[in-house]
Amino acid sequence: MPDDLYQRYQAAHRAHQAHTTTCTHCTDTARCPDGQRAYELFARLQDAYLARQRDQRRR
Ligand SMILES: [Zn+2]
């Protein structure tokens, strides 16, 4: 079964990494609006994915 949440989490991770490697405004301490959006999407999906991992381990 394809893991949709995991796929979206990985895609967001790649998108964020692709942005920060090409963007001249994003640094370790500051993000441009696009980088911030990409980071927030990645962080949200990562939280959801890790939370689900924890739930599954408890069963
Ligand atoms: Zn940026």
N, CA, C, O and the ligand as a Tripos MOL2 file, in Angstrom:
@<TRIPOS>MOLECULE
protein
  237   235    60     0     0
PROTEIN
NO_CHARGES

@<TRIPOS>ATOM
      1 N           0.8540   -1.1990    0.0000 N.3       1 MET1
      2 CA          0.0000    0.0000    0.0000 C.3       1 MET1
      3 C           0.8870    1.2450    0.0000 C.2       1 MET1
      4 O           1.7740    1.3700    0.8440 O.2       1 MET1
      5 N           0.6600    2.1510   -0.9240 N.am      2 PRO2
      6 CA          1.4840    3.3760   -0.9230 C.3       2 PRO2
      7 C           1.2120    4.2160    0.3110 C.2       2 PRO2
      8 O           0.0660    4.3810    0.7300 O.2       2 PRO2
      9 N           2.2570    4.7320    0.8700 N.am      3 ASP3
     10 CA          2.1370    5.5370    2.0850 C.3       3 ASP3
     11 C           2.0820    7.0070    1.6910 C.2       3 ASP3
     12 O           3.1080    7.6560    1.4900 O.2       3 ASP3
     13 N           0.8610    7.5100    1.5880 N.am      4 ASP4
     14 CA          0.6680    8.8560    1.0740 C.3       4 ASP4
     15 C           1.3180    9.9110    1.9620 C.2       4 ASP4
     16 O           1.9790   10.8220    1.4630 O.2       4 ASP4
     17 N           1.1350    9.7940    3.2710 N.am      5 LEU5
     18 CA          1.6860   10.7970    4.1860 C.3       5 LEU5
     19 C           3.2130   10.8060    4.0950 C.2       5 LEU5
     20 O           3.8350   11.8680    4.0690 O.2       5 LEU5
     21 N           3.8000    9.6260    4.0490 N.am      6 TYR6
     22 CA          5.2620    9.5390    3.9500 C.3       6 TYR6
     23 C           5.7530   10.1550    2.6430 C.2       6 TYR6
     24 O           6.7460   10.8820    2.6240 O.2       6 TYR6
     25 N           5.0400    9.8540    1.5400 N.am      7 GLN7
     26 CA          5.4200   10.4210    0.2440 C.3       7 GLN7
     27 C           5.3630   11.9430    0.2740 C.2       7 GLN7
     28 O           6.2630   12.6160   -0.2290 O.2       7 GLN7
     29 N           4.3030   12.4800    0.8650 N.am      8 ARG8
     30 CA          4.1600   13.9410    0.9190 C.3       8 ARG8
     31 C           5.2290   14.5500    1.8180 C.2       8 ARG8
     32 O           5.7530   15.6260    1.5300 O.2       8 ARG8
     33 N           5.5470   13.8570    2.9040 N.am      9 TYR9
     34 CA          6.5870   14.3180    3.8180 C.3       9 TYR9
     35 C           7.9430   14.3460    3.1080 C.2       9 TYR9
     36 O           8.6900   15.3160    3.2310 O.2       9 TYR9
     37 N           8.2550   13.2890    2.3720 N.am     10 GLN10
     38 CA          9.5150   13.2480    1.6230 C.3      10 GLN10
     39 C           9.5370   14.3060    0.5200 C.2      10 GLN10
     40 O          10.5650   14.9440    0.2910 O.2      10 GLN10
     41 N           8.4040   14.4920   -0.1640 N.am     11 ALA11
     42 CA          8.3370   15.4930   -1.2330 C.3      11 ALA11
     43 C           8.5540   16.8930   -0.6640 C.2      11 ALA11
     44 O           9.2500   17.7130   -1.2630 O.2      11 ALA11
     45 N           7.9540   17.1620    0.4960 N.am     12 ALA12
     46 CA          8.1110   18.4740    1.1270 C.3      12 ALA12
     47 C           9.5550   18.6710    1.5660 C.2      12 ALA12
     48 O          10.1000   19.7700    1.4670 O.2      12 ALA12
     49 N          10.1650   17.6010    2.0500 N.am     13 HIS13
     50 CA         11.5650   17.6660    2.4650 C.3      13 HIS13
     51 C          12.4590   17.9940    1.2630 C.2      13 HIS13
     52 O          13.3440   18.8460    1.3470 O.2      13 HIS13
     53 N          12.2130   17.3070    0.1560 N.am     14 ARG14
     54 CA         13.0000   17.5640   -1.0480 C.3      14 ARG14
     55 C          12.7660   18.9780   -1.5670 C.2      14 ARG14
     56 O          13.7060   19.6560   -1.9830 O.2      14 ARG14
     57 N          11.5130   19.4200   -1.5430 N.am     15 ALA15
     58 CA         11.1910   20.7590   -2.0360 C.3      15 ALA15
     59 C          11.8920   21.8140   -1.1900 C.2      15 ALA15
     60 O          12.4270   22.7910   -1.7140 O.2      15 ALA15
     61 N          11.8830   21.6070    0.1260 N.am     16 HIS16
     62 CA         12.5310   22.5720    1.0100 C.3      16 HIS16
     63 C          14.0360   22.5810    0.7940 C.2      16 HIS16
     64 O          14.6560   23.6430    0.7370 O.2      16 HIS16
     65 N          14.6220   21.3950    0.6740 N.am     17 GLN17
     66 CA         16.0660   21.3120    0.4290 C.3      17 GLN17
     67 C          16.4260   21.9350   -0.9050 C.2      17 GLN17
     68 O          17.4110   22.6660   -1.0020 O.2      17 GLN17
     69 N          15.6360   21.6550   -1.9400 N.am     18 ALA18
     70 CA         15.8980   22.2210   -3.2670 C.3      18 ALA18
     71 C          15.8250   23.7380   -3.1960 C.2      18 ALA18
     72 O          16.6080   24.4380   -3.8380 O.2      18 ALA18
     73 N          14.8790   24.2400   -2.4120 N.am     19 HIS19
     74 CA         14.7670   25.6900   -2.2900 C.3      19 HIS19
     75 C          15.9930   26.2820   -1.5960 C.2      19 HIS19
     76 O          16.5950   27.2280   -2.1030 O.2      19 HIS19
     77 N          16.3580   25.7440   -0.4630 N.am     20 THR20
     78 CA         17.4450   26.3490    0.3050 C.3      20 THR20
     79 C          18.7860   26.2280   -0.4140 C.2      20 THR20
     80 O          19.6740   27.0510   -0.1930 O.2      20 THR20
     81 N          18.9530   25.2100   -1.2770 N.am     21 THR21
     82 CA         20.2300   25.0980   -1.9750 C.3      21 THR21
     83 C          20.3170   26.0750   -3.1410 C.2      21 THR21
     84 O          21.4160   26.4360   -3.5620 O.2      21 THR21
     85 N          19.1620   26.5110   -3.6710 N.am     22 THR22
     86 CA         19.1920   27.4260   -4.8080 C.3      22 THR22
     87 C          18.9000   28.8600   -4.3980 C.2      22 THR22
     88 O          19.2930   29.7900   -5.1030 O.2      22 THR22
     89 N          18.2200   29.0610   -3.2750 N.am     23 CYS23
     90 CA         17.8160   30.4120   -2.8670 C.3      23 CYS23
     91 C          19.0180   31.1570   -2.2830 C.2      23 CYS23
     92 O          19.7810   30.6070   -1.4890 O.2      23 CYS23
     93 N          19.1670   32.4000   -2.6850 N.am     24 THR24
     94 CA         20.2900   33.1980   -2.1720 C.3      24 THR24
     95 C          19.9020   33.9550   -0.9150 C.2      24 THR24
     96 O          20.7590   34.5590   -0.2690 O.2      24 THR24
     97 N          18.6150   33.9330   -0.5540 N.am     25 HIS25
     98 CA         18.1540   34.6880    0.6160 C.3      25 HIS25
     99 C          18.0970   33.8230    1.8710 C.2      25 HIS25
    100 O          18.2470   34.3200    2.9870 O.2      25 HIS25
    101 N          17.8820   32.5360    1.6800 N.am     26 CYS26
    102 CA         17.7190   31.6560    2.8320 C.3      26 CYS26
    103 C          19.0880   31.2980    3.4340 C.2      26 CYS26
    104 O          20.0180   30.9220    2.7210 O.2      26 CYS26
    105 N          19.1830   31.4240    4.7530 N.am     27 THR27
    106 CA         20.3750   31.0000    5.4840 C.3      27 THR27
    107 C          19.9200   30.0830    6.6160 C.2      27 THR27
    108 O          18.7400   29.7450    6.7100 O.2      27 THR27
    109 N          20.8570   29.6810    7.4760 N.am     28 ASP28
    110 CA         20.4980   28.8280    8.6070 C.3      28 ASP28
    111 C          19.5880   29.5530    9.5900 C.2      28 ASP28
    112 O          18.8150   28.9160   10.3050 O.2      28 ASP28
    113 N          19.6740   30.8630    9.6300 N.am     29 THR29
    114 CA         18.9330   31.6190   10.6450 C.3      29 THR29
    115 C          17.8100   32.4530   10.0560 C.2      29 THR29
    116 O          16.9670   32.9500   10.8020 O.2      29 THR29
    117 N          17.7710   32.6230    8.7250 N.am     30 ALA30
    118 CA         16.7270   33.4590    8.1270 C.3      30 ALA30
    119 C          16.1810   32.7880    6.8780 C.2      30 ALA30
    120 O          16.9050   32.1100    6.1500 O.2      30 ALA30
    121 N          14.8690   32.9930    6.6400 N.am     31 ARG31
    122 CA         14.2480   32.4090    5.4590 C.3      31 ARG31
    123 C          13.4550   33.4640    4.7190 C.2      31 ARG31
    124 O          12.8590   34.3510    5.3300 O.2      31 ARG31
    125 N          13.4520   33.3630    3.3940 N.am     32 CYS32
    126 CA         12.5920   34.2290    2.5950 C.3      32 CYS32
    127 C          11.1640   33.6760    2.7040 C.2      32 CYS32
    128 O          10.9740   32.5580    3.1810 O.2      32 CYS32
    129 N          10.1600   34.4480    2.2660 N.am     33 PRO33
    130 CA          8.7600   33.9660    2.3880 C.3      33 PRO33
    131 C           8.5420   32.6060    1.7400 C.2      33 PRO33
    132 O           7.8600   31.7590    2.3170 O.2      33 PRO33
    133 N           9.0970   32.3770    0.5690 N.am     34 ASP34
    134 CA          8.9500   31.0770   -0.0930 C.3      34 ASP34
    135 C           9.6020   29.9670    0.7240 C.2      34 ASP34
    136 O           9.0410   28.8830    0.8820 O.2      34 ASP34
    137 N          10.7930   30.2540    1.2380 N.am     35 GLY35
    138 CA         11.4940   29.2610    2.0440 C.3      35 GLY35
    139 C          10.7450   28.9680    3.3250 C.2      35 GLY35
    140 O          10.7140   27.8280    3.7890 O.2      35 GLY35
    141 N          10.1370   30.0000    3.9010 N.am     36 GLN36
    142 CA          9.3640   29.8270    5.1290 C.3      36 GLN36
    143 C           8.1590   28.9250    4.8760 C.2      36 GLN36
    144 O           7.8610   28.0350    5.6730 O.2      36 GLN36
    145 N           7.4680   29.1640    3.7570 N.am     37 ARG37
    146 CA          6.3120   28.3260    3.4130 C.3      37 ARG37
    147 C           6.7400   26.8740    3.2080 C.2      37 ARG37
    148 O           6.0970   25.9520    3.7090 O.2      37 ARG37
    149 N           7.8350   26.6790    2.4650 N.am     38 ALA38
    150 CA          8.3260   25.3230    2.2120 C.3      38 ALA38
    151 C           8.7200   24.6530    3.5180 C.2      38 ALA38
    152 O           8.4630   23.4660    3.7190 O.2      38 ALA38
    153 N           9.3530   25.4260    4.4110 N.am     39 TYR39
    154 CA          9.7820   24.8590    5.6890 C.3      39 TYR39
    155 C           8.5790   24.4950    6.5550 C.2      39 TYR39
    156 O           8.5580   23.4380    7.1860 O.2      39 TYR39
    157 N           7.5750   25.3790    6.5820 N.am     40 GLU40
    158 CA          6.3980   25.1050    7.4230 C.3      40 GLU40
    159 C           5.6330   23.8950    6.9360 C.2      40 GLU40
    160 O           5.1360   23.1070    7.7410 O.2      40 GLU40
    161 N           5.5320   23.7360    5.6080 N.am     41 LEU41
    162 CA          4.8610   22.5630    5.0600 C.3      41 LEU41
    163 C           5.6390   21.3030    5.4390 C.2      41 LEU41
    164 O           5.0520   20.3080    5.8660 O.2      41 LEU41
    165 N           6.9530   21.3530    5.2800 N.am     42 PHE42
    166 CA          7.7860   20.2090    5.6420 C.3      42 PHE42
    167 C           7.6530   19.8990    7.1330 C.2      42 PHE42
    168 O           7.4830   18.7400    7.5110 O.2      42 PHE42
    169 N           7.7300   20.9250    7.9790 N.am     43 ALA43
    170 CA          7.6680   20.7150    9.4240 C.3      43 ALA43
    171 C           6.3200   20.1140    9.8290 C.2      43 ALA43
    172 O           6.2530   19.2430   10.6960 O.2      43 ALA43
    173 N           5.2350   20.5980    9.1810 N.am     44 ARG44
    174 CA          3.9050   20.1030    9.5230 C.3      44 ARG44
    175 C           3.7660   18.6310    9.1370 C.2      44 ARG44
    176 O           3.2450   17.8290    9.9120 O.2      44 ARG44
    177 N           4.2310   18.2790    7.9410 N.am     45 LEU45
    178 CA          4.1360   16.8960    7.4860 C.3      45 LEU45
    179 C           5.0530   15.9950    8.3040 C.2      45 LEU45
    180 O           4.7090   14.8480    8.5920 O.2      45 LEU45
    181 N           6.2190   16.5160    8.6770 N.am     46 GLN46
    182 CA          7.1250   15.7160    9.5060 C.3      46 GLN46
    183 C           6.4950   15.4320   10.8660 C.2      46 GLN46
    184 O           6.5550   14.3080   11.3660 O.2      46 GLN46
    185 N           5.8930   16.4570   11.4580 N.am     47 ASP47
    186 CA          5.2070   16.2700   12.7450 C.3      47 ASP47
    187 C           4.1200   15.2150   12.6290 C.2      47 ASP47
    188 O           4.0130   14.3210   13.4670 O.2      47 ASP47
    189 N           3.3030   15.3330   11.5600 N.am     48 ALA48
    190 CA          2.2020   14.3900   11.3650 C.3      48 ALA48
    191 C           2.7430   12.9810   11.1610 C.2      48 ALA48
    192 O           2.2070   12.0140   11.7020 O.2      48 ALA48
    193 N           3.8030   12.8780   10.3790 N.am     49 TYR49
    194 CA          4.3640   11.5580   10.0990 C.3      49 TYR49
    195 C           4.9580   10.9320   11.3590 C.2      49 TYR49
    196 O           4.7190    9.7600   11.6490 O.2      49 TYR49
    197 N           5.7320   11.7170   12.1040 N.am     50 LEU50
    198 CA          6.3620   11.1730   13.3110 C.3      50 LEU50
    199 C           5.3240   10.8480   14.3820 C.2      50 LEU50
    200 O           5.4730    9.8790   15.1260 O.2      50 LEU50
    201 N           4.2700   11.6630   14.4550 N.am     51 ALA51
    202 CA          3.1940   11.3910   15.4170 C.3      51 ALA51
    203 C           2.5100   10.0730   15.0820 C.2      51 ALA51
    204 O           2.1740    9.2870   15.9680 O.2      51 ALA51
    205 N           2.3090    9.8420   13.7760 N.am     52 ARG52
    206 CA          1.6800    8.5890   13.3720 C.3      52 ARG52
    207 C           2.6050    7.4060   13.6530 C.2      52 ARG52
    208 O           2.1390    6.3420   14.0600 O.2      52 ARG52
    209 N           3.9120    7.5800   13.4400 N.am     53 GLN53
    210 CA          4.8700    6.5210   13.7640 C.3      53 GLN53
    211 C           4.7580    6.1300   15.2350 C.2      53 GLN53
    212 O           4.7560    4.9480   15.5800 O.2      53 GLN53
    213 N           4.6650    7.1460   16.0960 N.am     54 ARG54
    214 CA          4.5620    6.8810   17.5340 C.3      54 ARG54
    215 C           3.2720    6.1270   17.8440 C.2      54 ARG54
    216 O           3.2720    5.1890   18.6420 O.2      54 ARG54
    217 N           2.1570    6.5460   17.2040 N.am     55 ASP55
    218 CA          0.8770    5.8780   17.4370 C.3      55 ASP55
    219 C           0.9460    4.4170   17.0350 C.2      55 ASP55
    220 O           0.4440    3.5440   17.7440 O.2      55 ASP55
    221 N           1.5760    4.1510   15.8840 N.am     56 GLN56
    222 CA          1.6300    2.7740   15.4050 C.3      56 GLN56
    223 C           2.4880    1.9050   16.2920 C.2      56 GLN56
    224 O           2.2140    0.7160   16.4550 O.2      56 GLN56
    225 N           3.5350    2.4930   16.8720 N.am     57 ARG57
    226 CA          4.4310    1.6990   17.7190 C.3      57 ARG57
    227 C           3.7380    1.3210   19.0310 C.2      57 ARG57
    228 O           4.0670    0.3130   19.6570 O.2      57 ARG57
    229 N           2.7630    2.1590   19.4330 N.am     58 ARG58
    230 CA          2.1070    1.9050   20.7170 C.3      58 ARG58
    231 C           1.1390    0.7250   20.6250 C.2      58 ARG58
    232 O           0.8340    0.1060   21.6450 O.2      58 ARG58
    233 N           0.6480    0.4020   19.4210 N.am     59 ARG59
    234 CA         -0.3310   -0.6640   19.2700 C.3      59 ARG59
    235 C           0.2670   -2.0460   19.5300 C.2      59 ARG59
    236 O          -0.4390   -3.0500   19.4390 O.2      59 ARG59
    237 ZN         14.4920   31.2480    0.0680 Zn       60 ZN60
@<TRIPOS>BOND
     1     1     2 1
     2     2     3 1
     3     3     4 2
     4     3     5 am
     5     5     6 1
     6     6     7 1
     7     7     8 2
     8     7     9 am
     9     9    10 1
    10    10    11 1
    11    11    12 2
    12    11    13 am
    13    13    14 1
    14    14    15 1
    15    15    16 2
    16    15    17 am
    17    17    18 1
    18    18    19 1
    19    19    20 2
    20    19    21 am
    21    21    22 1
    22    22    23 1
    23    23    24 2
    24    23    25 am
    25    25    26 1
    26    26    27 1
    27    27    28 2
    28    27    29 am
    29    29    30 1
    30    30    31 1
    31    31    32 2
    32    31    33 am
    33    33    34 1
    34    34    35 1
    35    35    36 2
    36    35    37 am
    37    37    38 1
    38    38    39 1
    39    39    40 2
    40    39    41 am
    41    41    42 1
    42    42    43 1
    43    43    44 2
    44    43    45 am
    45    45    46 1
    46    46    47 1
    47    47    48 2
    48    47    49 am
    49    49    50 1
    50    50    51 1
    51    51    52 2
    52    51    53 am
    53    53    54 1
    54    54    55 1
    55    55    56 2
    56    55    57 am
    57    57    58 1
    58    58    59 1
    59    59    60 2
    60    59    61 am
    61    61    62 1
    62    62    63 1
    63    63    64 2
    64    63    65 am
    65    65    66 1
    66    66    67 1
    67    67    68 2
    68    67    69 am
    69    69    70 1
    70    70    71 1
    71    71    72 2
    72    71    73 am
    73    73    74 1
    74    74    75 1
    75    75    76 2
    76    75    77 am
    77    77    78 1
    78    78    79 1
    79    79    80 2
    80    79    81 am
    81    81    82 1
    82    82    83 1
    83    83    84 2
    84    83    85 am
    85    85    86 1
    86    86    87 1
    87    87    88 2
    88    87    89 am
    89    89    90 1
    90    90    91 1
    91    91    92 2
    92    91    93 am
    93    93    94 1
    94    94    95 1
    95    95    96 2
    96    95    97 am
    97    97    98 1
    98    98    99 1
    99    99   100 2
   100    99   101 am
   101   101   102 1
   102   102   103 1
   103   103   104 2
   104   103   105 am
   105   105   106 1
   106   106   107 1
   107   107   108 2
   108   107   109 am
   109   109   110 1
   110   110   111 1
   111   111   112 2
   112   111   113 am
   113   113   114 1
   114   114   115 1
   115   115   116 2
   116   115   117 am
   117   117   118 1
   118   118   119 1
   119   119   120 2
   120   119   121 am
   121   121   122 1
   122   122   123 1
   123   123   124 2
   124   123   125 am
   125   125   126 1
   126   126   127 1
   127   127   128 2
   128   127   129 am
   129   129   130 1
   130   130   131 1
   131   131   132 2
   132   131   133 am
   133   133   134 1
   134   134   135 1
   135   135   136 2
   136   135   137 am
   137   137   138 1
   138   138   139 1
   139   139   140 2
   140   139   141 am
   141   141   142 1
   142   142   143 1
   143   143   144 2
   144   143   145 am
   145   145   146 1
   146   146   147 1
   147   147   148 2
   148   147   149 am
   149   149   150 1
   150   150   151 1
   151   151   152 2
   152   151   153 am
   153   153   154 1
   154   154   155 1
   155   155   156 2
   156   155   157 am
   157   157   158 1
   158   158   159 1
   159   159   160 2
   160   159   161 am
   161   161   162 1
   162   162   163 1
   163   163   164 2
   164   163   165 am
   165   165   166 1
   166   166   167 1
   167   167   168 2
   168   167   169 am
   169   169   170 1
   170   170   171 1
   171   171   172 2
   172   171   173 am
   173   173   174 1
   174   174   175 1
   175   175   176 2
   176   175   177 am
   177   177   178 1
   178   178   179 1
   179   179   180 2
   180   179   181 am
   181   181   182 1
   182   182   183 1
   183   183   184 2
   184   183   185 am
   185   185   186 1
   186   186   187 1
   187   187   188 2
   188   187   189 am
   189   189   190 1
   190   190   191 1
   191   191   192 2
   192   191   193 am
   193   193   194 1
   194   194   195 1
   195   195   196 2
   196   195   197 am
   197   197   198 1
   198   198   199 1
   199   199   200 2
   200   199   201 am
   201   201   202 1
   202   202   203 1
   203   203   204 2
   204   203   205 am
   205   205   206 1
   206   206   207 1
   207   207   208 2
   208   207   209 am
   209   209   210 1
   210   210   211 1
   211   211   212 2
   212   211   213 am
   213   213   214 1
   214   214   215 1
   215   215   216 2
   216   215   217 am
   217   217   218 1
   218   218   219 1
   219   219   220 2
   220   219   221 am
   221   221   222 1
   222   222   223 1
   223   223   224 2
   224   223   225 am
   225   225   226 1
   226   226   227 1
   227   227   228 2
   228   227   229 am
   229   229   230 1
   230   230   231 1
   231   231   232 2
   232   231   233 am
   233   233   234 1
   234   234   235 1
   235   235   236 2
@<TRIPOS>SUBSTRUCTURE
     1 MET1         2 RESIDUE 1 A MET
     2 PRO2         6 RESIDUE 1 A PRO
     3 ASP3        10 RESIDUE 1 A ASP
     4 ASP4        14 RESIDUE 1 A ASP
     5 LEU5        18 RESIDUE 1 A LEU
     6 TYR6        22 RESIDUE 1 A TYR
     7 GLN7        26 RESIDUE 1 A GLN
     8 ARG8        30 RESIDUE 1 A ARG
     9 TYR9        34 RESIDUE 1 A TYR
    10 GLN10       38 RESIDUE 1 A GLN
    11 ALA11       42 RESIDUE 1 A ALA
    12 ALA12       46 RESIDUE 1 A ALA
    13 HIS13       50 RESIDUE 1 A HIS
    14 ARG14       54 RESIDUE 1 A ARG
    15 ALA15       58 RESIDUE 1 A ALA
    16 HIS16       62 RESIDUE 1 A HIS
    17 GLN17       66 RESIDUE 1 A GLN
    18 ALA18       70 RESIDUE 1 A ALA
    19 HIS19       74 RESIDUE 1 A HIS
    20 THR20       78 RESIDUE 1 A THR
    21 THR21       82 RESIDUE 1 A THR
    22 THR22       86 RESIDUE 1 A THR
    23 CYS23       90 RESIDUE 1 A CYS
    24 THR24       94 RESIDUE 1 A THR
    25 HIS25       98 RESIDUE 1 A HIS
    26 CYS26      102 RESIDUE 1 A CYS
    27 THR27      106 RESIDUE 1 A THR
    28 ASP28      110 RESIDUE 1 A ASP
    29 THR29      114 RESIDUE 1 A THR
    30 ALA30      118 RESIDUE 1 A ALA
    31 ARG31      122 RESIDUE 1 A ARG
    32 CYS32      126 RESIDUE 1 A CYS
    33 PRO33      130 RESIDUE 1 A PRO
    34 ASP34      134 RESIDUE 1 A ASP
    35 GLY35      138 RESIDUE 1 A GLY
    36 GLN36      142 RESIDUE 1 A GLN
    37 ARG37      146 RESIDUE 1 A ARG
    38 ALA38      150 RESIDUE 1 A ALA
    39 TYR39      154 RESIDUE 1 A TYR
    40 GLU40      158 RESIDUE 1 A GLU
    41 LEU41      162 RESIDUE 1 A LEU
    42 PHE42      166 RESIDUE 1 A PHE
    43 ALA43      170 RESIDUE 1 A ALA
    44 ARG44      174 RESIDUE 1 A ARG
    45 LEU45      178 RESIDUE 1 A LEU
    46 GLN46      182 RESIDUE 1 A GLN
    47 ASP47      186 RESIDUE 1 A ASP
    48 ALA48      190 RESIDUE 1 A ALA
    49 TYR49      194 RESIDUE 1 A TYR
    50 LEU50      198 RESIDUE 1 A LEU
    51 ALA51      202 RESIDUE 1 A ALA
    52 ARG52      206 RESIDUE 1 A ARG
    53 GLN53      210 RESIDUE 1 A GLN
    54 ARG54      214 RESIDUE 1 A ARG
    55 ASP55      218 RESIDUE 1 A ASP
    56 GLN56      222 RESIDUE 1 A GLN
    57 ARG57      226 RESIDUE 1 A ARG
    58 ARG58      230 RESIDUE 1 A ARG
    59 ARG59      234 RESIDUE 1 A ARG
    60 ZN60       237 GROUP 0 **** ****
